[in-house]
Amino acid sequence: DADVTQTPRNRITKTGKRIMLECSQTKGHDRMYWYRQDPGLGLRLIYYSFDVKDINKGEISDGYSVSRQAQAKFSLSLESAIPNQTALYFCATAWGNEQFFGPGTRLTVL
Amino acid sequence: SQQGEEDPQALSIQEGENATMNCSYKTSINNLQWYRQNSGRGLVHLILIRSNEREKHSGRLRVTLDTSKKSSSLLITASRAADTASYFCATGGAVVSGSRLTFGEGTQLTVNP
């Protein structure tokens, strides 16, 4: 079984809708991250969390919010989706300096 | 803006040849890491080199780091078709700062059988 899982894997939605992407991990890591990847670009950090009570904004947090429901769960929400949020979204955990990535969620906003 | 910039953006070679990818960065780092991404999938950690190291090996991978030039290179020797993927460098801060990584834009490597 995968250590970092993301649901859904694919989602198509309409402008203005609220969307939640979920991430779960069985690695027991405290640190978790949300990134987005646009075609031909590297990953950009949206939010990260050191533990359940510690949430931090990344470089592109506008239009997004997160919730760390438990050590194992870190959700990303788009309150009112817009087309330029169409991207591939990755969740990751960290142990030491190494990060472990989920398989990604492909989100399309029409 | 991205911390890391990679060169070349795309590289196409024949199986058995060596592949070299370069990464430049702008600010001081604690470590530099290389990740691999197969098409549309999550990234997989390949190797980490600390700022006080100059060279590191792992199997067919060789990474160098030149902090004076703020650059790193990843060499894959005796490439295989299965090495076809995108390769990203990522610069990292200390664990106490949350181990945030800043990724480059990646090099798309194609290894032709």
Backbone of each chain as ProteinMPNN parsed JSONL, in Angstrom:
{"seq_chain_A": "DADVTQTPRNRITKTGKRIMLECSQTKGHDRMYWYRQDPGLGLRLIYYSFDVKDINKGEISDGYSVSRQAQAKFSLSLESAIPNQTALYFCATAWGNEQFFGPGTRLTVL", "coords_chain_A": {"N_chain_A": [[0.834, -1.198, 0.0], [0.38, 2.286, -0.674], [2.331, 4.839, 0.883], [1.722, 7.536, 1.052], [-1.24, 8.872, 0.25], [-3.624, 10.24, -2.03], [-6.754, 11.779, -2.552], [-9.419, 13.12, -4.536], [-8.068, 11.341, -7.434], [-8.386, 12.449, -9.873], [-10.162, 15.34, -10.889], [-12.802, 17.216, -12.15], [-14.16, 20.379, -12.253], [-16.333, 23.256, -11.848], [-16.014, 26.793, -12.352], [-16.083, 28.733, -9.418], [-16.971, 26.784, -7.674], [-16.6, 24.987, -4.558], [-13.868, 23.109, -3.578], [-12.342, 20.202, -2.219], [-9.304, 18.694, -1.594], [-7.823, 15.707, -0.556], [-5.385, 14.303, 1.641], [-3.63, 11.582, 2.897], [-1.451, 9.867, 5.156], [0.692, 7.162, 6.042], [3.097, 7.137, 7.178], [3.803, 8.244, 9.524], [4.905, 10.744, 9.806], [5.542, 14.076, 10.943], [5.652, 16.462, 9.49], [4.002, 17.94, 6.758], [3.064, 18.764, 3.373], [1.677, 20.83, 0.766], [1.746, 21.091, -2.71], [1.617, 22.696, -5.949], [1.74, 21.881, -9.402], [2.441, 23.143, -12.517], [2.172, 22.797, -16.085], [5.304, 22.066, -17.487], [6.649, 23.306, -15.491], [8.31, 23.524, -12.316], [7.592, 22.394, -8.945], [5.48, 24.311, -6.826], [5.175, 25.672, -3.605], [2.317, 25.542, -1.586], [1.023, 25.378, 0.999], [2.27, 24.425, 4.246], [2.794, 22.187, 7.007], [3.869, 21.748, 10.293], [2.998, 20.289, 12.436], [-0.092, 19.188, 13.933], [-1.03, 21.543, 15.061], [0.259, 23.567, 13.802], [0.381, 25.523, 11.097], [1.456, 26.763, 7.996], [1.884, 29.343, 5.566], [2.789, 28.928, 2.155], [4.546, 29.852, -0.843], [2.501, 30.456, -2.633], [-0.181, 30.833, -1.523], [-2.603, 32.213, -1.767], [-6.07, 32.034, -2.348], [-6.344, 29.478, -1.531], [-6.904, 27.151, 1.175], [-6.104, 25.261, 4.145], [-6.409, 22.274, 6.154], [-5.409, 20.579, 8.987], [-6.265, 17.749, 10.074], [-5.482, 15.648, 11.598], [-2.466, 13.96, 12.621], [-2.027, 12.325, 10.482], [-3.489, 13.326, 8.364], [-4.076, 15.79, 5.916], [-5.664, 18.36, 4.456], [-6.482, 20.13, 1.481], [-8.141, 23.009, 0.431], [-10.043, 24.651, -2.07], [-11.663, 27.493, -2.034], [-13.296, 28.916, -3.795], [-13.207, 27.912, -6.765], [-11.124, 28.749, -9.571], [-10.32, 29.091, -13.093], [-7.479, 29.345, -13.45], [-6.47, 27.807, -11.467], [-6.306, 25.31, -12.329], [-4.371, 22.492, -12.39], [-1.754, 20.182, -11.426], [-1.803, 18.677, -8.349], [0.149, 18.059, -5.506], [0.672, 16.241, -2.552], [2.903, 15.968, 0.192], [5.083, 14.351, 2.554], [7.551, 14.727, 5.159], [10.692, 13.563, 6.279], [13.443, 14.177, 8.161], [15.514, 15.704, 5.847], [14.389, 14.772, 3.539], [11.701, 14.44, 1.24], [8.506, 12.88, 0.731], [6.357, 11.933, -1.711], [2.886, 12.02, -2.648], [0.71, 10.483, -5.152], [-0.502, 12.447, -6.623], [-3.1, 14.802, -7.589], [-5.079, 15.493, -10.28], [-6.461, 18.404, -11.194], [-9.037, 20.068, -12.833], [-10.404, 23.104, -13.689], [-13.213, 24.431, -14.993]], "CA_chain_A": [[0.0, 0.0, 0.0], [1.133, 3.524, -0.756], [2.509, 5.515, 2.17], [1.06, 8.829, 0.957], [-2.335, 8.724, -0.7], [-4.374, 11.454, -2.318], [-8.055, 11.601, -3.178], [-9.495, 12.181, -5.643], [-6.913, 11.375, -8.318], [-8.765, 13.37, -10.937], [-11.398, 16.056, -10.588], [-13.186, 18.309, -13.033], [-15.161, 21.168, -11.566], [-16.671, 24.505, -12.509], [-15.635, 28.035, -11.689], [-16.905, 29.125, -8.287], [-17.261, 25.66, -6.786], [-15.65, 24.699, -3.485], [-13.242, 21.799, -3.8], [-11.406, 19.749, -1.202], [-8.395, 17.604, -1.933], [-7.426, 15.08, 0.702], [-4.105, 13.607, 1.688], [-3.422, 10.749, 4.084], [-0.143, 9.22, 5.169], [0.889, 6.118, 7.048], [4.523, 7.14, 7.477], [4.02, 8.753, 10.871], [5.691, 11.975, 9.756], [4.842, 15.259, 11.434], [5.633, 17.533, 8.501], [3.266, 17.681, 5.525], [3.156, 19.867, 2.422], [0.886, 20.839, -0.459], [2.364, 21.775, -3.839], [0.977, 22.589, -7.242], [2.662, 21.811, -10.532], [1.877, 23.556, -13.795], [2.92, 22.181, -17.188], [6.627, 22.596, -17.787], [7.204, 24.024, -14.349], [8.567, 22.759, -11.105], [6.547, 22.462, -7.932], [5.435, 25.507, -5.992], [4.628, 25.331, -2.297], [1.076, 26.245, -1.259], [0.976, 25.41, 2.466], [2.934, 23.32, 4.914], [2.389, 22.012, 8.402], [4.862, 21.036, 11.104], [2.199, 19.341, 13.199], [-1.523, 19.481, 13.875], [-1.331, 22.91, 15.504], [1.18, 24.501, 13.156], [0.123, 25.63, 9.662], [2.207, 27.891, 7.458], [1.673, 29.637, 4.157], [3.895, 28.814, 1.24], [4.732, 30.987, -1.739], [1.319, 30.753, -3.456], [-1.316, 30.396, -0.709], [-3.839, 32.939, -2.065], [-7.105, 31.243, -3.013], [-6.32, 28.14, -0.952], [-6.85, 27.001, 2.624], [-5.785, 23.887, 4.515], [-6.829, 21.789, 7.454], [-4.646, 19.401, 9.444], [-7.258, 17.132, 10.958], [-4.756, 14.701, 12.448], [-1.098, 13.843, 12.118], [-2.004, 11.585, 9.22], [-4.388, 13.883, 7.344], [-3.835, 17.201, 5.589], [-6.563, 18.624, 3.34], [-6.354, 21.403, 0.779], [-9.424, 23.464, -0.097], [-10.178, 25.806, -2.942], [-12.959, 28.008, -1.59], [-14.067, 29.271, -4.977], [-12.234, 27.554, -7.79], [-11.02, 29.549, -10.792], [-9.61, 28.305, -14.113], [-6.011, 29.284, -13.344], [-6.082, 26.824, -10.453], [-6.125, 24.044, -13.026], [-2.978, 22.086, -12.166], [-1.519, 18.909, -10.746], [-1.55, 18.99, -6.944], [0.847, 17.009, -4.793], [0.888, 16.255, -1.11], [4.159, 15.321, 0.554], [5.49, 14.341, 3.956], [9.001, 14.867, 5.258], [11.467, 12.989, 7.387], [14.739, 14.788, 7.924], [15.463, 16.618, 4.713], [13.803, 14.104, 2.393], [10.244, 14.497, 1.15], [7.875, 11.7, 0.146], [5.227, 12.505, -2.428], [1.746, 11.252, -3.081], [0.628, 10.307, -6.604], [-1.014, 13.645, -7.271], [-4.493, 14.99, -7.999], [-5.187, 16.37, -11.451], [-7.66, 19.229, -11.056], [-9.394, 20.928, -13.96], [-11.473, 24.046, -13.37], [-13.766, 24.917, -16.264]], "C_chain_A": [[0.868, 1.248, 0.0], [1.182, 4.191, 0.607], [1.804, 6.87, 2.203], [-0.01, 8.705, -0.128], [-3.089, 10.027, -0.849], [-5.709, 11.077, -2.968], [-8.705, 12.947, -3.424], [-8.219, 12.222, -6.474], [-7.149, 12.325, -9.477], [-10.07, 14.046, -10.553], [-11.591, 17.154, -11.613], [-14.304, 19.07, -12.346], [-15.39, 22.471, -12.325], [-16.217, 25.699, -11.675], [-16.618, 28.366, -10.574], [-17.218, 28.018, -7.303], [-16.184, 25.539, -5.703], [-15.159, 23.265, -3.655], [-12.325, 21.463, -2.635], [-10.596, 18.577, -1.741], [-7.845, 17.034, -0.631], [-6.116, 14.32, 0.564], [-4.02, 12.84, 3.0], [-2.065, 10.079, 4.001], [-0.041, 8.212, 6.309], [2.345, 6.091, 7.513], [4.801, 7.641, 8.895], [4.837, 10.025, 10.92], [4.867, 13.157, 10.253], [4.675, 16.322, 10.336], [4.937, 17.101, 7.215], [3.193, 18.942, 4.687], [2.117, 19.687, 1.32], [1.602, 21.682, -1.499], [1.404, 21.759, -5.025], [2.054, 22.589, -8.315], [1.897, 22.181, -11.785], [2.752, 23.009, -14.911], [4.25, 22.861, -17.442], [7.284, 23.337, -16.651], [7.505, 23.07, -13.203], [7.413, 22.914, -10.128], [6.641, 23.761, -7.148], [4.659, 25.196, -4.718], [3.407, 26.186, -1.978], [0.978, 26.462, 0.253], [1.833, 24.27, 2.998], [2.614, 23.342, 6.395], [3.451, 21.214, 9.145], [4.195, 19.986, 11.992], [0.766, 19.852, 13.195], [-1.834, 20.947, 14.209], [-0.511, 23.969, 14.781], [0.997, 24.457, 11.651], [0.827, 26.879, 9.159], [1.916, 28.084, 5.978], [2.958, 29.418, 3.377], [3.953, 30.019, 0.324], [3.486, 31.369, -2.522], [0.04, 30.352, -2.724], [-2.633, 31.094, -1.048], [-4.816, 32.061, -2.835], [-7.215, 29.829, -2.491], [-6.417, 28.228, 0.57], [-6.563, 25.533, 2.926], [-6.343, 23.579, 5.887], [-5.997, 20.561, 7.79], [-5.494, 18.721, 10.52], [-6.606, 16.19, 11.967], [-3.341, 14.628, 11.901], [-1.09, 13.245, 10.722], [-2.777, 12.25, 8.094], [-4.185, 15.382, 7.174], [-4.64, 17.497, 4.336], [-6.323, 20.015, 2.781], [-7.708, 21.769, 0.199], [-9.246, 24.648, -1.015], [-11.573, 26.341, -2.665], [-13.875, 28.349, -2.756], [-13.14, 29.097, -6.177], [-12.303, 28.482, -9.006], [-10.158, 28.783, -11.794], [-8.088, 28.261, -13.951], [-5.529, 28.456, -12.155], [-6.051, 25.409, -11.043], [-4.656, 23.66, -12.973], [-2.961, 20.672, -11.615], [-1.106, 19.245, -9.316], [-0.921, 17.783, -6.247], [0.883, 17.298, -3.301], [2.208, 15.547, -0.842], [4.32, 15.318, 2.066], [7.012, 14.477, 3.987], [9.534, 14.174, 6.486], [12.909, 13.426, 7.19], [14.607, 15.766, 6.782], [14.743, 16.039, 3.505], [12.289, 14.21, 2.411], [9.729, 13.301, 0.356], [6.539, 12.153, -0.444], [4.111, 11.496, -2.668], [1.692, 11.207, -4.6], [0.053, 11.495, -7.349], [-2.515, 13.609, -7.54], [-4.501, 15.94, -9.178], [-6.517, 17.096, -11.376], [-7.834, 20.109, -12.274], [-10.568, 21.798, -13.555], [-11.955, 24.668, -14.681], [-14.397, 26.295, -16.121]], "O_chain_A": [[1.947, 1.271, 0.592], [0.23, 4.13, 1.385], [1.34, 7.305, 3.257], [0.305, 8.458, -1.292], [-3.181, 10.819, 0.088], [-5.781, 10.184, -3.812], [-8.562, 13.847, -2.597], [-7.363, 13.072, -6.229], [-6.212, 12.932, -9.997], [-10.963, 13.427, -9.976], [-10.674, 17.92, -11.91], [-15.287, 18.473, -11.906], [-14.721, 22.749, -13.321], [-16.062, 25.61, -10.457], [-17.832, 28.29, -10.76], [-17.687, 28.292, -6.199], [-15.032, 25.927, -5.896], [-15.946, 22.338, -3.85], [-11.617, 22.33, -2.122], [-11.14, 17.608, -2.27], [-7.455, 17.772, 0.273], [-5.795, 13.774, -0.492], [-4.299, 13.378, 4.072], [-1.583, 9.761, 2.913], [-0.612, 8.394, 7.384], [2.777, 5.138, 8.163], [5.909, 7.479, 9.406], [5.406, 10.358, 11.96], [3.66, 13.234, 10.021], [3.648, 16.999, 10.28], [5.234, 16.047, 6.653], [3.251, 20.054, 5.213], [1.726, 18.57, 0.982], [2.012, 22.813, -1.237], [0.5, 20.926, -5.101], [3.115, 23.195, -8.17], [0.845, 21.614, -12.081], [3.945, 22.781, -14.709], [4.318, 24.08, -17.593], [8.35, 23.93, -16.818], [7.0, 21.948, -13.155], [6.382, 23.499, -10.458], [7.731, 24.247, -6.846], [3.618, 24.54, -4.754], [3.456, 27.411, -2.087], [0.865, 27.595, 0.721], [2.089, 23.286, 2.304], [2.22, 24.364, 6.957], [3.879, 20.151, 8.697], [4.766, 18.929, 12.26], [0.453, 20.838, 12.527], [-2.796, 21.514, 13.69], [-0.587, 25.149, 15.123], [1.396, 23.494, 10.995], [0.801, 27.924, 9.81], [1.727, 27.121, 5.234], [4.059, 29.682, 3.862], [3.462, 31.092, 0.675], [3.403, 32.487, -3.03], [-0.755, 29.59, -3.274], [-3.692, 30.609, -0.649], [-4.459, 31.43, -3.83], [-8.066, 29.059, -2.937], [-6.062, 29.241, 1.172], [-6.753, 24.667, 2.073], [-6.696, 24.466, 6.665], [-5.889, 19.627, 6.995], [-5.443, 19.07, 11.7], [-7.132, 15.974, 13.059], [-3.053, 15.175, 10.836], [-0.263, 13.602, 9.883], [-2.723, 11.775, 6.96], [-4.129, 16.137, 8.145], [-4.348, 16.958, 3.269], [-6.003, 20.952, 3.514], [-8.354, 20.946, -0.448], [-8.418, 25.527, -0.78], [-12.563, 25.704, -3.025], [-15.08, 28.1, -2.708], [-12.395, 30.004, -6.55], [-13.374, 28.934, -9.411], [-9.359, 27.931, -11.405], [-7.466, 27.25, -14.278], [-4.334, 28.407, -11.867], [-5.799, 24.437, -10.332], [-3.795, 24.401, -13.448], [-4.0, 20.058, -11.373], [-0.167, 20.011, -9.101], [-1.387, 16.651, -6.378], [1.094, 18.428, -2.861], [2.586, 14.631, -1.572], [3.769, 16.166, 2.767], [7.674, 14.353, 2.957], [8.936, 14.188, 7.561], [13.533, 13.093, 6.182], [13.678, 16.574, 6.757], [14.508, 16.757, 2.533], [11.663, 14.085, 3.464], [10.391, 12.783, -0.543], [5.695, 12.698, 0.268], [4.347, 10.304, -2.861], [2.526, 11.817, -5.269], [0.113, 11.546, -8.577], [-3.115, 12.545, -7.697], [-3.993, 17.058, -9.09], [-7.576, 16.478, -11.483], [-6.911, 20.804, -12.698], [-11.606, 21.293, -13.126], [-11.199, 25.341, -15.38], [-14.907, 26.844, -17.097]]}, "seq_chain_B": "SQQGEEDPQALSIQEGENATMNCSYKTSINNLQWYRQNSGRGLVHLILIRSNEREKHSGRLRVTLDTSKKSSSLLITASRAADTASYFCATGGAVVSGSRLTFGEGTQLTVNP", "coords_chain_B": {"N_chain_B": [[9.897, 33.666, -7.476], [11.512, 30.831, -9.027], [13.909, 29.044, -7.162], [15.777, 27.279, -8.176], [17.325, 26.732, -11.305], [17.255, 24.83, -14.19], [19.245, 23.075, -16.526], [19.955, 21.162, -19.402], [16.62, 22.086, -20.616], [15.449, 19.992, -21.904], [16.559, 16.743, -22.806], [17.828, 14.36, -24.957], [18.941, 11.136, -25.429], [20.851, 8.183, -26.352], [20.343, 4.814, -25.306], [22.628, 3.581, -22.919], [24.386, 5.685, -23.097], [25.767, 8.48, -21.233], [24.032, 10.786, -19.114], [23.852, 14.179, -18.393], [22.762, 16.615, -16.197], [22.172, 19.959, -15.206], [22.019, 22.304, -12.508], [21.284, 25.466, -11.262], [21.335, 27.81, -8.578], [20.152, 30.434, -6.341], [20.394, 31.461, -3.702], [21.867, 30.979, -0.381], [22.214, 27.63, 0.773], [21.14, 24.737, 2.658], [21.101, 22.144, 1.852], [21.025, 20.231, -1.2], [18.847, 18.613, -3.352], [17.947, 15.929, -5.551], [15.225, 14.942, -7.521], [13.089, 12.595, -9.103], [10.588, 12.354, -11.632], [8.193, 10.443, -13.014], [6.056, 10.498, -15.86], [3.311, 12.471, -15.074], [3.178, 11.546, -12.475], [3.923, 11.23, -8.895], [6.776, 12.789, -7.28], [9.961, 11.277, -6.784], [12.439, 10.798, -4.43], [15.878, 11.009, -5.134], [18.614, 11.577, -4.441], [20.584, 13.262, -2.003], [22.638, 16.027, -1.323], [24.752, 17.602, 0.902], [25.516, 20.958, 1.961], [28.171, 21.108, 2.683], [29.404, 19.14, 1.308], [30.992, 17.86, -1.644], [30.767, 16.0, -3.629], [28.78, 13.181, -4.445], [27.745, 9.776, -4.548], [25.426, 7.394, -5.822], [24.629, 4.353, -6.702], [24.141, 4.347, -10.126], [24.14, 7.052, -10.182], [25.645, 10.253, -9.952], [26.343, 13.046, -8.127], [27.325, 16.401, -8.057], [28.372, 19.295, -6.257], [28.853, 22.707, -6.243], [29.343, 25.176, -4.26], [30.425, 27.692, -4.427], [29.897, 28.524, -6.963], [27.257, 28.23, -6.906], [25.929, 25.958, -7.986], [24.925, 22.728, -9.261], [25.342, 19.382, -10.442], [23.855, 16.565, -12.005], [24.703, 13.371, -12.838], [23.888, 10.663, -14.79], [24.915, 7.531, -15.332], [25.521, 5.149, -17.98], [22.875, 5.012, -19.202], [19.418, 3.94, -19.222], [16.423, 2.905, -20.931], [14.389, 2.994, -19.094], [15.092, 5.104, -17.496], [13.967, 7.32, -18.514], [12.339, 10.259, -17.804], [11.295, 13.139, -15.869], [13.584, 15.277, -14.281], [14.256, 16.875, -11.283], [15.879, 19.46, -9.536], [16.142, 20.457, -6.141], [16.349, 22.885, -3.713], [17.155, 23.038, -0.304], [16.293, 24.087, 3.015], [17.285, 24.216, 6.461], [16.311, 21.598, 8.767], [15.082, 22.67, 10.986], [13.792, 24.854, 9.96], [11.657, 23.837, 8.752], [12.257, 22.327, 6.624], [11.707, 23.24, 4.062], [11.428, 22.982, 0.584], [12.644, 24.257, -2.485], [11.883, 24.095, -5.785], [13.41, 23.485, -8.978], [12.726, 23.98, -12.505], [12.973, 21.67, -13.904], [14.397, 18.973, -15.875], [13.656, 17.337, -18.793], [14.269, 14.126, -19.514], [14.914, 11.924, -22.119], [15.467, 8.657, -22.944], [16.482, 6.808, -25.52], [15.773, 3.6, -26.823]], "CA_chain_B": [[10.596, 33.039, -8.583], [12.098, 29.566, -8.671], [15.27, 29.104, -6.67], [16.656, 26.506, -9.024], [17.111, 26.737, -12.742], [17.905, 23.637, -14.701], [19.752, 23.125, -17.887], [19.005, 21.723, -20.366], [15.204, 21.826, -20.338], [15.164, 18.67, -22.442], [17.759, 16.027, -23.205], [17.501, 13.086, -25.593], [20.17, 10.374, -25.625], [20.68, 6.764, -26.641], [20.613, 3.895, -24.2], [24.044, 3.317, -22.728], [25.123, 6.95, -22.959], [25.632, 9.188, -19.963], [23.192, 11.988, -19.143], [24.248, 15.179, -17.399], [21.814, 17.725, -16.0], [22.749, 20.988, -14.351], [21.083, 23.097, -11.712], [21.876, 26.632, -10.609], [20.443, 28.37, -7.577], [20.471, 31.829, -6.096], [20.698, 31.832, -2.319], [22.559, 29.965, 0.415], [21.406, 26.434, 0.991], [21.579, 23.724, 3.614], [21.301, 20.933, 1.079], [20.415, 20.212, -2.528], [18.342, 17.27, -3.607], [17.44, 15.626, -6.885], [14.038, 14.112, -7.548], [12.687, 12.094, -10.412], [9.141, 12.279, -11.802], [7.674, 9.808, -14.211], [4.993, 11.327, -16.417], [2.066, 12.607, -14.35], [3.218, 10.875, -11.17], [4.609, 11.934, -7.822], [8.231, 12.831, -7.331], [10.675, 10.289, -5.979], [13.737, 11.295, -4.013], [17.007, 10.24, -5.658], [19.878, 11.76, -3.739], [20.749, 14.535, -1.301], [24.013, 16.418, -1.059], [24.758, 18.692, 1.865], [26.276, 22.122, 1.492], [29.596, 20.915, 2.962], [29.878, 18.037, 0.482], [31.291, 18.275, -3.025], [30.382, 14.951, -4.566], [28.112, 12.055, -3.819], [27.388, 8.733, -5.502], [24.419, 6.405, -5.443], [24.433, 3.493, -7.873], [24.562, 4.987, -11.379], [24.0, 8.499, -10.04], [26.736, 11.009, -9.344], [25.954, 14.444, -7.943], [28.358, 17.314, -7.587], [27.879, 20.574, -5.748], [29.842, 23.78, -6.164], [28.636, 26.263, -3.573], [30.971, 28.987, -4.853], [29.205, 28.853, -8.211], [25.83, 27.975, -6.702], [25.485, 25.05, -9.038], [25.011, 21.29, -9.025], [25.076, 18.571, -11.625], [23.454, 15.163, -11.815], [25.162, 12.515, -13.92], [23.367, 9.297, -14.807], [25.791, 6.759, -16.217], [24.97, 3.951, -18.639], [21.431, 5.229, -19.113], [18.49, 2.917, -19.691], [15.134, 3.465, -21.357], [13.589, 3.216, -17.883], [15.492, 6.366, -16.863], [13.168, 8.386, -19.113], [11.551, 10.915, -16.761], [11.729, 14.509, -15.583], [14.469, 15.321, -13.112], [14.168, 18.184, -10.649], [16.694, 19.763, -8.376], [15.404, 21.18, -5.109], [17.238, 23.381, -2.672], [16.508, 22.889, 0.979], [16.781, 24.747, 4.206], [17.518, 23.336, 7.595], [15.13, 20.922, 9.289], [14.408, 23.552, 11.93], [12.967, 25.814, 9.225], [10.561, 23.109, 8.132], [12.751, 21.58, 5.46], [11.05, 23.676, 2.838], [12.189, 22.789, -0.636], [12.319, 25.099, -3.63], [12.177, 23.254, -6.933], [13.667, 24.026, -10.296], [11.69, 23.693, -13.503], [13.133, 20.3, -14.35], [14.949, 18.554, -17.165], [12.976, 16.152, -19.331], [15.248, 13.214, -20.103], [14.395, 10.818, -22.923], [16.506, 7.688, -23.294], [15.969, 6.016, -26.637], [16.299, 2.227, -26.829]], "C_chain_B": [[11.248, 31.749, -8.088], [13.522, 29.781, -8.18], [16.211, 28.424, -7.641], [16.297, 26.669, -10.492], [17.9, 25.595, -13.325], [18.219, 23.755, -16.174], [20.294, 21.738, -18.242], [17.558, 21.489, -19.934], [14.816, 20.44, -20.815], [16.454, 18.062, -22.959], [17.342, 14.676, -23.772], [18.797, 12.36, -25.92], [19.825, 8.937, -25.979], [21.002, 5.944, -25.399], [22.107, 3.594, -24.129], [24.892, 4.564, -22.585], [24.92, 7.521, -21.557], [24.772, 10.432, -20.156], [23.642, 12.921, -18.038], [23.243, 16.317, -17.387], [22.407, 18.682, -14.981], [21.667, 21.81, -13.67], [21.839, 24.274, -11.123], [20.849, 27.205, -9.644], [20.975, 29.726, -7.132], [20.93, 32.153, -4.682], [21.43, 30.705, -1.598], [21.63, 28.8, 0.713], [21.99, 25.578, 2.102], [21.891, 22.426, 2.892], [20.669, 21.099, -0.289], [20.038, 18.778, -2.832], [17.93, 17.146, -5.066], [16.283, 14.648, -6.746], [13.749, 13.712, -8.991], [11.163, 12.033, -10.46], [8.839, 11.585, -13.114], [6.391, 10.544, -14.603], [3.721, 11.303, -15.58], [2.036, 11.985, -12.982], [3.938, 11.718, -10.13], [6.112, 11.864, -7.963], [8.817, 11.788, -6.383], [12.064, 10.82, -5.691], [14.844, 10.384, -4.542], [18.228, 10.348, -4.752], [19.909, 13.146, -3.119], [22.228, 14.794, -1.102], [23.98, 17.626, -0.148], [25.7, 19.801, 1.405], [27.776, 21.977, 1.756], [30.181, 19.717, 2.198], [30.106, 18.518, -0.942], [30.825, 17.254, -4.042], [29.754, 13.808, -3.787], [27.687, 11.06, -4.895], [26.277, 7.869, -4.92], [24.122, 5.568, -6.677], [24.982, 4.141, -9.129], [24.467, 6.513, -11.335], [25.244, 9.097, -9.399], [26.288, 12.463, -9.299], [27.169, 15.226, -7.472], [27.712, 18.616, -7.138], [29.039, 21.546, -5.655], [29.15, 24.989, -5.55], [29.177, 27.633, -3.969], [30.3, 29.463, -6.132], [27.698, 28.687, -8.084], [25.281, 27.089, -7.813], [25.71, 23.603, -8.626], [24.816, 20.581, -10.359], [24.71, 17.16, -11.192], [23.906, 14.394, -13.05], [24.526, 11.143, -13.738], [24.228, 8.529, -15.797], [25.061, 5.558, -16.804], [23.448, 3.979, -18.622], [20.64, 4.077, -19.731], [17.2, 3.585, -20.108], [14.259, 3.798, -20.146], [13.982, 4.484, -17.128], [14.722, 7.551, -17.444], [12.209, 8.957, -18.073], [11.948, 12.382, -16.727], [12.533, 14.485, -14.288], [14.483, 16.753, -12.582], [15.229, 18.305, -9.562], [15.84, 20.574, -7.408], [16.391, 21.604, -4.041], [16.482, 23.424, -1.361], [17.15, 23.696, 2.073], [16.97, 23.735, 5.315], [16.212, 22.728, 8.088], [14.366, 21.852, 10.211], [13.536, 24.589, 11.235], [11.852, 25.113, 8.474], [10.956, 22.322, 6.91], [12.015, 21.971, 4.192], [11.991, 23.465, 1.666], [11.713, 23.757, -1.697], [12.81, 24.383, -4.868], [12.538, 24.069, -8.158], [12.583, 23.575, -11.26], [11.861, 22.326, -14.143], [13.79, 20.138, -15.7], [14.215, 17.298, -17.594], [14.014, 15.302, -20.053], [14.517, 12.111, -20.868], [15.565, 9.93, -23.302], [15.917, 6.75, -24.338], [16.602, 4.635, -26.663], [17.207, 1.979, -28.039]], "O_chain_B": [[11.505, 31.587, -6.895], [14.254, 30.607, -8.725], [17.307, 28.918, -7.906], [15.126, 26.734, -10.864], [19.073, 25.405, -13.001], [17.542, 24.443, -16.937], [21.041, 21.173, -17.443], [17.312, 20.759, -18.974], [13.963, 19.784, -20.216], [17.325, 18.758, -23.48], [16.591, 13.935, -23.137], [19.658, 12.906, -26.61], [18.667, 8.524, -25.915], [21.819, 6.332, -24.564], [22.76, 3.38, -25.15], [25.985, 4.518, -22.021], [24.033, 7.106, -20.811], [24.781, 11.052, -21.219], [23.795, 12.51, -16.888], [22.919, 16.9, -18.421], [23.057, 18.269, -14.021], [20.563, 21.982, -14.186], [22.914, 24.101, -10.549], [19.643, 27.097, -9.866], [22.086, 30.123, -7.485], [21.77, 33.032, -4.491], [21.592, 29.612, -2.14], [20.422, 28.969, 0.881], [23.17, 25.679, 2.438], [22.815, 21.699, 3.26], [19.868, 22.009, -0.505], [20.813, 17.85, -2.597], [17.607, 18.135, -5.723], [16.334, 13.682, -5.985], [14.115, 14.399, -9.945], [10.518, 11.703, -9.465], [9.184, 12.076, -14.188], [5.728, 11.143, -13.755], [3.117, 10.246, -15.393], [0.971, 11.898, -12.372], [4.49, 12.775, -10.436], [6.654, 11.008, -8.662], [8.248, 11.468, -5.339], [12.781, 11.241, -6.599], [14.77, 9.161, -4.423], [18.804, 9.339, -4.347], [19.325, 14.089, -3.654], [22.984, 13.887, -0.753], [23.245, 18.579, -0.409], [26.57, 19.586, 0.56], [28.576, 22.657, 1.113], [31.328, 19.334, 2.427], [29.478, 19.478, -1.387], [30.524, 17.598, -5.185], [30.127, 13.509, -2.653], [27.319, 11.444, -6.005], [26.195, 7.645, -3.712], [23.439, 6.026, -7.593], [26.171, 4.455, -9.193], [24.69, 7.181, -12.344], [25.815, 8.55, -8.456], [25.9, 13.035, -10.318], [27.931, 14.779, -6.614], [26.629, 18.978, -7.599], [30.076, 21.246, -5.062], [28.456, 25.735, -6.241], [28.466, 28.631, -3.86], [30.153, 30.664, -6.355], [26.95, 28.963, -9.022], [24.305, 27.428, -8.483], [26.548, 23.291, -7.78], [24.203, 21.117, -11.281], [25.178, 16.643, -10.178], [23.532, 14.732, -14.173], [24.615, 10.54, -12.668], [24.255, 8.86, -16.983], [24.12, 5.026, -16.214], [22.811, 3.071, -18.088], [21.109, 3.358, -20.613], [16.912, 4.706, -19.688], [13.488, 4.757, -20.169], [13.272, 4.895, -16.21], [14.813, 8.663, -16.924], [11.372, 8.238, -17.528], [12.831, 12.813, -17.468], [12.205, 13.773, -13.339], [14.693, 17.709, -13.329], [15.447, 17.382, -8.777], [14.926, 21.289, -7.819], [17.166, 20.796, -3.53], [15.311, 23.8, -1.317], [18.353, 23.958, 2.076], [16.823, 22.531, 5.105], [15.136, 23.277, 7.854], [13.135, 21.833, 10.226], [12.632, 25.147, 11.856], [11.175, 25.725, 7.648], [10.115, 21.723, 6.239], [11.734, 21.124, 3.344], [13.189, 23.735, 1.749], [10.52, 24.045, -1.799], [14.0, 24.092, -4.999], [12.05, 25.181, -8.358], [11.643, 22.878, -10.879], [10.969, 21.868, -14.859], [13.752, 21.029, -16.549], [14.158, 16.316, -16.855], [14.565, 15.711, -21.075], [13.623, 11.454, -20.336], [16.536, 10.388, -23.905], [14.977, 6.001, -24.068], [17.82, 4.503, -26.54], [17.734, 0.878, -28.199]]}, "name": "protein", "num_of_chains": 2, "seq": "DADVTQTPRNRITKTGKRIMLECSQTKGHDRMYWYRQDPGLGLRLIYYSFDVKDINKGEISDGYSVSRQAQAKFSLSLESAIPNQTALYFCATAWGNEQFFGPGTRLTVLSQQGEEDPQALSIQEGENATMNCSYKTSINNLQWYRQNSGRGLVHLILIRSNEREKHSGRLRVTLDTSKKSSSLLITASRAADTASYFCATGGAVVSGSRLTFGEGTQLTVNP"}
